């Protein structure tokens, strides 16, 4: 479901909508320590076979912020 009038959390201006998709998985972890492998990290966006899943996203081009809803595979 597309939302209207999403405001940037940083500057408050209206964000534009579009879609994000991975060329590889987008992972989530709770620390910024260098890692050799992604084992144990949560996959926020991933490939589905040969198909790239697209997620509705919102971005502020001024602040360089993107927000999106994800469906975790972990």
PyMOL Python script that loads the backbone (N, CA, C, O; Angstrom):
from pymol import cmd

cmd.read_pdbstr("""\
ATOM      1  N   UNK A   1       0.843  -1.185   0.000  1.00  0.00           N
ATOM      2  CA  UNK A   1       0.000   0.000   0.000  1.00  0.00           C
ATOM      3  C   UNK A   1       0.883   1.241   0.000  1.00  0.00           C
ATOM      4  O   UNK A   1       1.740   1.399   0.869  1.00  0.00           O
ATOM      5  N   UNK A   2       0.677   2.103  -0.957  1.00  0.00           N
ATOM      6  CA  UNK A   2       1.448   3.333  -1.077  1.00  0.00           C
ATOM      7  C   UNK A   2       0.885   4.385  -0.128  1.00  0.00           C
ATOM      8  O   UNK A   2      -0.324   4.610  -0.087  1.00  0.00           O
ATOM      9  N   UNK A   3       1.761   5.024   0.628  1.00  0.00           N
ATOM     10  CA  UNK A   3       1.353   6.071   1.551  1.00  0.00           C
ATOM     11  C   UNK A   3       1.563   7.431   0.897  1.00  0.00           C
ATOM     12  O   UNK A   3       2.460   7.589   0.069  1.00  0.00           O
ATOM     13  N   UNK A   4       0.762   8.388   1.254  1.00  0.00           N
ATOM     14  CA  UNK A   4       0.893   9.736   0.707  1.00  0.00           C
ATOM     15  C   UNK A   4       1.495  10.657   1.757  1.00  0.00           C
ATOM     16  O   UNK A   4       1.322  10.445   2.958  1.00  0.00           O
ATOM     17  N   UNK A   5       2.199  11.678   1.296  1.00  0.00           N
ATOM     18  CA  UNK A   5       2.737  12.728   2.166  1.00  0.00           C
ATOM     19  C   UNK A   5       3.658  12.190   3.254  1.00  0.00           C
ATOM     20  O   UNK A   5       3.542  12.586   4.414  1.00  0.00           O
ATOM     21  N   UNK A   6       4.569  11.294   2.895  1.00  0.00           N
ATOM     22  CA  UNK A   6       5.558  10.803   3.842  1.00  0.00           C
ATOM     23  C   UNK A   6       6.607  11.893   4.023  1.00  0.00           C
ATOM     24  O   UNK A   6       7.167  12.386   3.044  1.00  0.00           O
ATOM     25  N   UNK A   7       6.873  12.270   5.265  1.00  0.00           N
ATOM     26  CA  UNK A   7       7.842  13.319   5.553  1.00  0.00           C
ATOM     27  C   UNK A   7       9.189  12.729   5.935  1.00  0.00           C
ATOM     28  O   UNK A   7       9.252  11.701   6.609  1.00  0.00           O
ATOM     29  N   UNK A   8      10.249  13.367   5.514  1.00  0.00           N
ATOM     30  CA  UNK A   8      11.603  12.956   5.875  1.00  0.00           C
ATOM     31  C   UNK A   8      11.793  13.129   7.384  1.00  0.00           C
ATOM     32  O   UNK A   8      11.463  14.184   7.927  1.00  0.00           O
ATOM     33  N   UNK A   9      12.318  12.114   8.064  1.00  0.00           N
ATOM     34  CA  UNK A   9      12.528  12.230   9.509  1.00  0.00           C
ATOM     35  C   UNK A   9      13.643  13.220   9.868  1.00  0.00           C
ATOM     36  O   UNK A   9      13.751  13.635  11.022  1.00  0.00           O
ATOM     37  N   UNK A  10      14.463  13.597   8.896  1.00  0.00           N
ATOM     38  CA  UNK A  10      15.581  14.501   9.164  1.00  0.00           C
ATOM     39  C   UNK A  10      15.212  15.964   8.903  1.00  0.00           C
ATOM     40  O   UNK A  10      15.458  16.818   9.755  1.00  0.00           O
ATOM     41  N   UNK A  11      14.615  16.271   7.719  1.00  0.00           N
ATOM     42  CA  UNK A  11      14.334  17.666   7.363  1.00  0.00           C
ATOM     43  C   UNK A  11      12.851  18.010   7.358  1.00  0.00           C
ATOM     44  O   UNK A  11      12.495  19.189   7.368  1.00  0.00           O
ATOM     45  N   UNK A  12      11.966  16.988   7.342  1.00  0.00           N
ATOM     46  CA  UNK A  12      10.536  17.221   7.372  1.00  0.00           C
ATOM     47  C   UNK A  12       9.883  17.461   6.018  1.00  0.00           C
ATOM     48  O   UNK A  12       8.661  17.593   5.947  1.00  0.00           O
ATOM     49  N   UNK A  13      10.672  17.523   4.930  1.00  0.00           N
ATOM     50  CA  UNK A  13      10.095  17.722   3.606  1.00  0.00           C
ATOM     51  C   UNK A  13       9.481  16.422   3.086  1.00  0.00           C
ATOM     52  O   UNK A  13       9.807  15.336   3.566  1.00  0.00           O
ATOM     53  N   UNK A  14       8.591  16.545   2.100  1.00  0.00           N
ATOM     54  CA  UNK A  14       7.933  15.380   1.525  1.00  0.00           C
ATOM     55  C   UNK A  14       8.958  14.487   0.825  1.00  0.00           C
ATOM     56  O   UNK A  14       9.834  14.967   0.105  1.00  0.00           O
ATOM     57  N   UNK A  15       8.828  13.178   1.054  1.00  0.00           N
ATOM     58  CA  UNK A  15       9.707  12.201   0.414  1.00  0.00           C
ATOM     59  C   UNK A  15       9.046  11.691  -0.858  1.00  0.00           C
ATOM     60  O   UNK A  15       7.818  11.659  -0.947  1.00  0.00           O
ATOM     61  N   UNK A  16       9.851  11.290  -1.851  1.00  0.00           N
ATOM     62  CA  UNK A  16       9.293  10.726  -3.077  1.00  0.00           C
ATOM     63  C   UNK A  16       9.243   9.210  -2.950  1.00  0.00           C
ATOM     64  O   UNK A  16      10.083   8.603  -2.285  1.00  0.00           O
ATOM     65  N   UNK A  17       8.241   8.601  -3.600  1.00  0.00           N
ATOM     66  CA  UNK A  17       8.116   7.148  -3.511  1.00  0.00           C
ATOM     67  C   UNK A  17       8.694   6.486  -4.751  1.00  0.00           C
ATOM     68  O   UNK A  17       8.765   7.086  -5.823  1.00  0.00           O
ATOM     69  N   UNK A  18       9.100   5.249  -4.580  1.00  0.00           N
ATOM     70  CA  UNK A  18       9.665   4.429  -5.639  1.00  0.00           C
ATOM     71  C   UNK A  18       9.839   3.023  -5.091  1.00  0.00           C
ATOM     72  O   UNK A  18       9.123   2.614  -4.178  1.00  0.00           O
ATOM     73  N   UNK A  19      10.784   2.286  -5.644  1.00  0.00           N
ATOM     74  CA  UNK A  19      11.003   0.900  -5.213  1.00  0.00           C
ATOM     75  C   UNK A  19      12.486   0.621  -5.060  1.00  0.00           C
ATOM     76  O   UNK A  19      13.306   1.095  -5.847  1.00  0.00           O
ATOM     77  N   UNK A  20      12.823  -0.158  -4.029  1.00  0.00           N
ATOM     78  CA  UNK A  20      14.184  -0.646  -3.828  1.00  0.00           C
ATOM     79  C   UNK A  20      14.216  -2.107  -4.203  1.00  0.00           C
ATOM     80  O   UNK A  20      13.236  -2.828  -4.019  1.00  0.00           O
ATOM     81  N   UNK A  21      15.361  -2.548  -4.738  1.00  0.00           N
ATOM     82  CA  UNK A  21      15.547  -3.972  -4.980  1.00  0.00           C
ATOM     83  C   UNK A  21      17.030  -4.284  -4.867  1.00  0.00           C
ATOM     84  O   UNK A  21      17.871  -3.434  -5.159  1.00  0.00           O
ATOM     85  N   UNK A  22      17.351  -5.488  -4.450  1.00  0.00           N
ATOM     86  CA  UNK A  22      18.748  -5.851  -4.254  1.00  0.00           C
ATOM     87  C   UNK A  22      19.365  -6.494  -5.486  1.00  0.00           C
ATOM     88  O   UNK A  22      18.686  -7.179  -6.252  1.00  0.00           O
ATOM     89  N   UNK A  23      20.638  -6.269  -5.664  1.00  0.00           N
ATOM     90  CA  UNK A  23      21.402  -7.074  -6.602  1.00  0.00           C
ATOM     91  C   UNK A  23      21.933  -8.272  -5.818  1.00  0.00           C
ATOM     92  O   UNK A  23      22.142  -9.355  -6.365  1.00  0.00           O
ATOM     93  N   UNK A  24      22.139  -8.050  -4.552  1.00  0.00           N
ATOM     94  CA  UNK A  24      22.417  -9.093  -3.568  1.00  0.00           C
ATOM     95  C   UNK A  24      21.525  -8.828  -2.372  1.00  0.00           C
ATOM     96  O   UNK A  24      20.757  -7.866  -2.385  1.00  0.00           O
ATOM     97  N   UNK A  25      21.601  -9.645  -1.350  1.00  0.00           N
ATOM     98  CA  UNK A  25      20.775  -9.452  -0.160  1.00  0.00           C
ATOM     99  C   UNK A  25      21.151  -8.157   0.564  1.00  0.00           C
ATOM    100  O   UNK A  25      22.297  -7.710   0.519  1.00  0.00           O
ATOM    101  N   UNK A  26      20.161  -7.572   1.229  1.00  0.00           N
ATOM    102  CA  UNK A  26      20.414  -6.474   2.156  1.00  0.00           C
ATOM    103  C   UNK A  26      20.210  -7.049   3.546  1.00  0.00           C
ATOM    104  O   UNK A  26      19.128  -7.538   3.870  1.00  0.00           O
ATOM    105  N   UNK A  27      21.245  -6.990   4.361  1.00  0.00           N
ATOM    106  CA  UNK A  27      21.259  -7.626   5.686  1.00  0.00           C
ATOM    107  C   UNK A  27      21.150  -6.580   6.791  1.00  0.00           C
ATOM    108  O   UNK A  27      21.400  -5.395   6.568  1.00  0.00           O
ATOM    109  N   UNK A  28      20.775  -7.034   7.986  1.00  0.00           N
ATOM    110  CA  UNK A  28      20.704  -6.204   9.180  1.00  0.00           C
ATOM    111  C   UNK A  28      21.492  -6.871  10.291  1.00  0.00           C
ATOM    112  O   UNK A  28      21.401  -8.083  10.489  1.00  0.00           O
ATOM    113  N   UNK A  29      22.275  -6.066  11.024  1.00  0.00           N
ATOM    114  CA  UNK A  29      22.977  -6.535  12.213  1.00  0.00           C
ATOM    115  C   UNK A  29      22.989  -5.403  13.224  1.00  0.00           C
ATOM    116  O   UNK A  29      22.744  -4.250  12.867  1.00  0.00           O
ATOM    117  N   UNK A  30      23.271  -5.719  14.481  1.00  0.00           N
ATOM    118  CA  UNK A  30      23.218  -4.708  15.540  1.00  0.00           C
ATOM    119  C   UNK A  30      24.543  -4.030  15.820  1.00  0.00           C
ATOM    120  O   UNK A  30      24.602  -3.159  16.688  1.00  0.00           O
ATOM    121  N   UNK A  31      25.609  -4.392  15.123  1.00  0.00           N
ATOM    122  CA  UNK A  31      26.890  -3.738  15.376  1.00  0.00           C
ATOM    123  C   UNK A  31      27.594  -3.433  14.067  1.00  0.00           C
ATOM    124  O   UNK A  31      27.200  -3.930  13.011  1.00  0.00           O
ATOM    125  N   UNK A  32      28.630  -2.619  14.135  1.00  0.00           N
ATOM    126  CA  UNK A  32      29.350  -2.244  12.915  1.00  0.00           C
ATOM    127  C   UNK A  32      30.732  -2.874  12.840  1.00  0.00           C
ATOM    128  O   UNK A  32      31.609  -2.364  12.143  1.00  0.00           O
ATOM    129  N   UNK A  33      30.932  -3.978  13.552  1.00  0.00           N
ATOM    130  CA  UNK A  33      32.210  -4.679  13.502  1.00  0.00           C
ATOM    131  C   UNK A  33      32.402  -5.321  12.128  1.00  0.00           C
ATOM    132  O   UNK A  33      31.442  -5.831  11.550  1.00  0.00           O
ATOM    133  N   UNK A  34      33.623  -5.304  11.597  1.00  0.00           N
ATOM    134  CA  UNK A  34      33.875  -5.975  10.319  1.00  0.00           C
ATOM    135  C   UNK A  34      33.541  -7.466  10.426  1.00  0.00           C
ATOM    136  O   UNK A  34      33.799  -8.100  11.449  1.00  0.00           O
ATOM    137  N   UNK A  35      32.964  -8.012   9.353  1.00  0.00           N
ATOM    138  CA  UNK A  35      32.589  -9.424   9.341  1.00  0.00           C
ATOM    139  C   UNK A  35      33.152 -10.086   8.095  1.00  0.00           C
ATOM    140  O   UNK A  35      33.269  -9.462   7.040  1.00  0.00           O
ATOM    141  N   UNK A  36      33.495 -11.348   8.233  1.00  0.00           N
ATOM    142  CA  UNK A  36      33.971 -12.137   7.108  1.00  0.00           C
ATOM    143  C   UNK A  36      32.826 -12.845   6.408  1.00  0.00           C
ATOM    144  O   UNK A  36      32.914 -13.169   5.224  1.00  0.00           O
ATOM    145  N   UNK A  37      31.730 -13.086   7.160  1.00  0.00           N
ATOM    146  CA  UNK A  37      30.573 -13.781   6.630  1.00  0.00           C
ATOM    147  C   UNK A  37      29.298 -13.144   7.181  1.00  0.00           C
ATOM    148  O   UNK A  37      29.340 -12.478   8.215  1.00  0.00           O
ATOM    149  N   UNK A  38      28.182 -13.338   6.512  1.00  0.00           N
ATOM    150  CA  UNK A  38      26.909 -12.774   6.955  1.00  0.00           C
ATOM    151  C   UNK A  38      26.077 -13.776   7.748  1.00  0.00           C
ATOM    152  O   UNK A  38      24.898 -13.533   8.006  1.00  0.00           O
ATOM    153  N   UNK A  39      26.670 -14.885   8.133  1.00  0.00           N
ATOM    154  CA  UNK A  39      25.936 -15.881   8.906  1.00  0.00           C
ATOM    155  C   UNK A  39      25.396 -15.261  10.185  1.00  0.00           C
ATOM    156  O   UNK A  39      26.111 -14.547  10.887  1.00  0.00           O
ATOM    157  N   UNK A  40      24.133 -15.535  10.485  1.00  0.00           N
ATOM    158  CA  UNK A  40      23.510 -15.031  11.693  1.00  0.00           C
ATOM    159  C   UNK A  40      22.866 -13.668  11.539  1.00  0.00           C
ATOM    160  O   UNK A  40      22.104 -13.256  12.414  1.00  0.00           O
ATOM    161  N   UNK A  41      23.145 -12.951  10.455  1.00  0.00           N
ATOM    162  CA  UNK A  41      22.520 -11.655  10.221  1.00  0.00           C
ATOM    163  C   UNK A  41      21.157 -11.845   9.574  1.00  0.00           C
ATOM    164  O   UNK A  41      20.919 -12.837   8.884  1.00  0.00           O
ATOM    165  N   UNK A  42      20.271 -10.896   9.800  1.00  0.00           N
ATOM    166  CA  UNK A  42      18.917 -10.970   9.262  1.00  0.00           C
ATOM    167  C   UNK A  42      18.884 -10.442   7.834  1.00  0.00           C
ATOM    168  O   UNK A  42      19.456  -9.390   7.551  1.00  0.00           O
ATOM    169  N   UNK A  43      18.223 -11.156   6.937  1.00  0.00           N
ATOM    170  CA  UNK A  43      18.043 -10.709   5.554  1.00  0.00           C
ATOM    171  C   UNK A  43      16.791  -9.855   5.481  1.00  0.00           C
ATOM    172  O   UNK A  43      15.689 -10.354   5.709  1.00  0.00           O
ATOM    173  N   UNK A  44      16.943  -8.562   5.164  1.00  0.00           N
ATOM    174  CA  UNK A  44      15.803  -7.666   5.040  1.00  0.00           C
ATOM    175  C   UNK A  44      15.189  -7.740   3.652  1.00  0.00           C
ATOM    176  O   UNK A  44      13.967  -7.766   3.506  1.00  0.00           O
ATOM    177  N   UNK A  45      16.049  -7.774   2.623  1.00  0.00           N
ATOM    178  CA  UNK A  45      15.604  -7.902   1.238  1.00  0.00           C
ATOM    179  C   UNK A  45      16.499  -8.931   0.576  1.00  0.00           C
ATOM    180  O   UNK A  45      17.721  -8.851   0.700  1.00  0.00           O
ATOM    181  N   UNK A  46      15.928  -9.883  -0.114  1.00  0.00           N
ATOM    182  CA  UNK A  46      16.739 -10.900  -0.763  1.00  0.00           C
ATOM    183  C   UNK A  46      16.200 -11.280  -2.121  1.00  0.00           C
ATOM    184  O   UNK A  46      15.085 -10.915  -2.492  1.00  0.00           O
ATOM    185  N   UNK A  47      16.999 -12.008  -2.846  1.00  0.00           N
ATOM    186  CA  UNK A  47      16.593 -12.511  -4.145  1.00  0.00           C
ATOM    187  C   UNK A  47      15.671 -13.708  -3.962  1.00  0.00           C
ATOM    188  O   UNK A  47      15.802 -14.465  -3.001  1.00  0.00           O
ATOM    189  N   UNK A  48      14.749 -13.867  -4.885  1.00  0.00           N
ATOM    190  CA  UNK A  48      13.845 -15.006  -4.888  1.00  0.00           C
ATOM    191  C   UNK A  48      14.080 -15.759  -6.189  1.00  0.00           C
ATOM    192  O   UNK A  48      13.437 -15.486  -7.202  1.00  0.00           O
ATOM    193  N   UNK A  49      15.002 -16.702  -6.151  1.00  0.00           N
ATOM    194  CA  UNK A  49      15.403 -17.392  -7.379  1.00  0.00           C
ATOM    195  C   UNK A  49      16.120 -16.420  -8.296  1.00  0.00           C
ATOM    196  O   UNK A  49      17.146 -15.852  -7.922  1.00  0.00           O
ATOM    197  N   UNK A  50      15.590 -16.224  -9.492  1.00  0.00           N
ATOM    198  CA  UNK A  50      16.174 -15.275 -10.433  1.00  0.00           C
ATOM    199  C   UNK A  50      15.425 -13.941 -10.430  1.00  0.00           C
ATOM    200  O   UNK A  50      15.719 -13.059 -11.236  1.00  0.00           O
ATOM    201  N   UNK A  51      14.451 -13.794  -9.516  1.00  0.00           N
ATOM    202  CA  UNK A  51      13.625 -12.599  -9.461  1.00  0.00           C
ATOM    203  C   UNK A  51      14.109 -11.679  -8.344  1.00  0.00           C
ATOM    204  O   UNK A  51      14.397 -12.132  -7.237  1.00  0.00           O
ATOM    205  N   UNK A  52      14.195 -10.374  -8.647  1.00  0.00           N
ATOM    206  CA  UNK A  52      14.536  -9.397  -7.634  1.00  0.00           C
ATOM    207  C   UNK A  52      13.242  -8.882  -7.017  1.00  0.00           C
ATOM    208  O   UNK A  52      12.408  -8.295  -7.706  1.00  0.00           O
ATOM    209  N   UNK A  53      13.081  -9.103  -5.718  1.00  0.00           N
ATOM    210  CA  UNK A  53      11.903  -8.588  -5.024  1.00  0.00           C
ATOM    211  C   UNK A  53      12.045  -7.083  -4.881  1.00  0.00           C
ATOM    212  O   UNK A  53      13.101  -6.595  -4.480  1.00  0.00           O
ATOM    213  N   UNK A  54      10.991  -6.343  -5.204  1.00  0.00           N
ATOM    214  CA  UNK A  54      11.014  -4.884  -5.078  1.00  0.00           C
ATOM    215  C   UNK A  54      10.158  -4.479  -3.893  1.00  0.00           C
ATOM    216  O   UNK A  54       9.076  -5.024  -3.675  1.00  0.00           O
ATOM    217  N   UNK A  55      10.659  -3.509  -3.127  1.00  0.00           N
ATOM    218  CA  UNK A  55       9.937  -3.024  -1.962  1.00  0.00           C
ATOM    219  C   UNK A  55       9.595  -1.558  -2.145  1.00  0.00           C
ATOM    220  O   UNK A  55      10.441  -0.756  -2.540  1.00  0.00           O
ATOM    221  N   UNK A  56       8.341  -1.212  -1.853  1.00  0.00           N
ATOM    222  CA  UNK A  56       7.934   0.174  -1.885  1.00  0.00           C
ATOM    223  C   UNK A  56       8.804   0.960  -0.911  1.00  0.00           C
ATOM    224  O   UNK A  56       8.954   0.570   0.247  1.00  0.00           O
ATOM    225  N   UNK A  57       9.374   2.062  -1.377  1.00  0.00           N
ATOM    226  CA  UNK A  57      10.323   2.841  -0.582  1.00  0.00           C
ATOM    227  C   UNK A  57      10.058   4.324  -0.765  1.00  0.00           C
ATOM    228  O   UNK A  57       9.381   4.747  -1.701  1.00  0.00           O
ATOM    229  N   UNK A  58      10.613   5.100   0.157  1.00  0.00           N
ATOM    230  CA  UNK A  58      10.497   6.556   0.118  1.00  0.00           C
ATOM    231  C   UNK A  58      11.879   7.134   0.334  1.00  0.00           C
ATOM    232  O   UNK A  58      12.637   6.648   1.173  1.00  0.00           O
ATOM    233  N   UNK A  59      12.217   8.197  -0.441  1.00  0.00           N
ATOM    234  CA  UNK A  59      13.544   8.775  -0.278  1.00  0.00           C
ATOM    235  C   UNK A  59      13.480  10.292  -0.252  1.00  0.00           C
ATOM    236  O   UNK A  59      12.609  10.919  -0.853  1.00  0.00           O
ATOM    237  N   UNK A  60      14.441  10.855   0.471  1.00  0.00           N
ATOM    238  CA  UNK A  60      14.661  12.292   0.499  1.00  0.00           C
ATOM    239  C   UNK A  60      15.987  12.518  -0.215  1.00  0.00           C
ATOM    240  O   UNK A  60      17.043  12.133   0.287  1.00  0.00           O
ATOM    241  N   UNK A  61      15.929  13.143  -1.387  1.00  0.00           N
ATOM    242  CA  UNK A  61      17.154  13.345  -2.161  1.00  0.00           C
ATOM    243  C   UNK A  61      18.060  14.381  -1.514  1.00  0.00           C
ATOM    244  O   UNK A  61      19.271  14.362  -1.733  1.00  0.00           O
ATOM    245  N   UNK A  62      17.499  15.276  -0.729  1.00  0.00           N
ATOM    246  CA  UNK A  62      18.311  16.286  -0.047  1.00  0.00           C
ATOM    247  C   UNK A  62      19.132  15.702   1.092  1.00  0.00           C
ATOM    248  O   UNK A  62      20.316  16.005   1.234  1.00  0.00           O
ATOM    249  N   UNK A  63      18.495  14.863   1.902  1.00  0.00           N
ATOM    250  CA  UNK A  63      19.164  14.278   3.078  1.00  0.00           C
ATOM    251  C   UNK A  63      19.816  12.933   2.790  1.00  0.00           C
ATOM    252  O   UNK A  63      20.581  12.428   3.612  1.00  0.00           O
ATOM    253  N   UNK A  64      19.524  12.347   1.630  1.00  0.00           N
ATOM    254  CA  UNK A  64      20.060  11.029   1.255  1.00  0.00           C
ATOM    255  C   UNK A  64      19.582   9.943   2.209  1.00  0.00           C
ATOM    256  O   UNK A  64      20.361   9.091   2.636  1.00  0.00           O
ATOM    257  N   UNK A  65      18.288   9.982   2.539  1.00  0.00           N
ATOM    258  CA  UNK A  65      17.673   8.993   3.421  1.00  0.00           C
ATOM    259  C   UNK A  65      16.643   8.201   2.621  1.00  0.00           C
ATOM    260  O   UNK A  65      15.886   8.774   1.838  1.00  0.00           O
ATOM    261  N   UNK A  66      16.615   6.891   2.818  1.00  0.00           N
ATOM    262  CA  UNK A  66      15.606   6.017   2.213  1.00  0.00           C
ATOM    263  C   UNK A  66      14.927   5.254   3.345  1.00  0.00           C
ATOM    264  O   UNK A  66      15.596   4.754   4.249  1.00  0.00           O
ATOM    265  N   UNK A  67      13.599   5.164   3.295  1.00  0.00           N
ATOM    266  CA  UNK A  67      12.862   4.329   4.238  1.00  0.00           C
ATOM    267  C   UNK A  67      12.076   3.304   3.441  1.00  0.00           C
ATOM    268  O   UNK A  67      11.660   3.573   2.314  1.00  0.00           O
ATOM    269  N   UNK A  68      11.870   2.125   4.024  1.00  0.00           N
ATOM    270  CA  UNK A  68      11.125   1.073   3.342  1.00  0.00           C
ATOM    271  C   UNK A  68      10.590   0.083   4.363  1.00  0.00           C
ATOM    272  O   UNK A  68      11.127  -0.043   5.464  1.00  0.00           O
ATOM    273  N   UNK A  69       9.538  -0.610   3.990  1.00  0.00           N
ATOM    274  CA  UNK A  69       9.031  -1.714   4.789  1.00  0.00           C
ATOM    275  C   UNK A  69       9.613  -2.995   4.230  1.00  0.00           C
ATOM    276  O   UNK A  69       9.731  -3.142   3.013  1.00  0.00           O
ATOM    277  N   UNK A  70       9.975  -3.913   5.091  1.00  0.00           N
ATOM    278  CA  UNK A  70      10.579  -5.158   4.636  1.00  0.00           C
ATOM    279  C   UNK A  70       9.847  -6.344   5.227  1.00  0.00           C
ATOM    280  O   UNK A  70       9.104  -6.226   6.201  1.00  0.00           O
ATOM    281  N   UNK A  71      10.076  -7.475   4.617  1.00  0.00           N
ATOM    282  CA  UNK A  71       9.514  -8.745   5.066  1.00  0.00           C
ATOM    283  C   UNK A  71      10.685  -9.670   5.321  1.00  0.00           C
ATOM    284  O   UNK A  71      11.260 -10.228   4.387  1.00  0.00           O
ATOM    285  N   UNK A  72      11.033  -9.831   6.568  1.00  0.00           N
ATOM    286  CA  UNK A  72      12.223 -10.588   6.949  1.00  0.00           C
ATOM    287  C   UNK A  72      12.107 -12.049   6.562  1.00  0.00           C
ATOM    288  O   UNK A  72      11.045 -12.660   6.679  1.00  0.00           O
ATOM    289  N   UNK A  73      13.233 -12.603   6.094  1.00  0.00           N
ATOM    290  CA  UNK A  73      13.262 -14.034   5.770  1.00  0.00           C
ATOM    291  C   UNK A  73      13.860 -14.836   6.924  1.00  0.00           C
ATOM    292  O   UNK A  73      13.996 -16.055   6.817  1.00  0.00           O
ATOM    293  N   UNK A  74      14.215 -14.179   8.014  1.00  0.00           N
ATOM    294  CA  UNK A  74      14.769 -14.881   9.188  1.00  0.00           C
ATOM    295  C   UNK A  74      13.785 -14.853  10.326  1.00  0.00           C
ATOM    296  O   UNK A  74      14.066 -15.389  11.398  1.00  0.00           O
TER     297      UNK A  74
END
""", "prot")
cmd.dss("prot")
cmd.show_as("cartoon", "prot")
cmd.util.cbc("prot")
cmd.orient("prot")
